[in-house]
Amino acid sequence: MYQRVQVMLKIPAHQLELYYQGVVDTVAAETTDGRIVHFPANVLRSVVQSHGVYGTFELVFDGNNKFVSISRIC
């Protein structure tokens, strides 16, 4: 069974540099219902814009809590 959570991300481009340099490999974010989720930083590549990653996103995890997908919802 998949678990879907929503997070609001506000990551400016200069902070994303840490992910690309390999300094940081995991993102921790608070879900809209107050839980903390961790996911691989490299998944942000599909949602990065020139100014960074901003918006509300849906993260999908499988039954083993392994990341499946990320999509912008707002």
N, C-alpha and C positions, 0 to 999 in steps of 0.2 A: 504494500500500500504506500502511495506517495504522500508526502507531507508538503503542503504549500504554506509559505510564510511571506509576509510583506515587510519590506524594510525601506526606510527613507535613507538614501545615501547622499552625502555632501562631501565629496572628495576632490579637492582642487588638483589641477594638473601637476603642481610641484610636489604634492604628496604621492601621486601616482609614480613619480620617478623612483621612489623607494622600492616599489613593486617591480618595476622593470629592471632595476639594478640588482635585484635579488636580495636586498636588505630585509625586506618583509615578504613573507610568502602566504600569510593568512590574514583575512579581514574578519574583524569582529563587529557585528552590527546589532542594534536593538530592533526587534520586530515591532510592528505596530501594536501588538498586544503585550509588550514589555519583556519578552524573552530575549536572551542573547544567543545569536547564532554565529558560528564560525564557518568560513568557507574559503577555498583557495583563491588567492588574489588574482591568479591568471584568468579566472572566469570573467573578470571585469573587462578584458580586452574587447569583448563583443559589444559592450555598452559605453565605451569611452568616447567622449567628444573632445574637441580641441581644448576646452576649458576644464575638463575633468569629468567626473561622474556625479551627476545630480539628478534627483528624481525619486520616484517611488517604484520599487522593483518587486517582482514576485520571484522568489527562489523556490525551487522544487528539489526535495531530497527523497531518496528511495527509502525502503523499509529498514536499511542498515545505516541510515543517516548519511549516505554518500550523496554528494552534490550531483544533480541531474541537469538543471537548467536555470537560466536567469532571463527575465524579460522585463522590459520597461512597461509599466502600466499607467504612469502619469508623469 
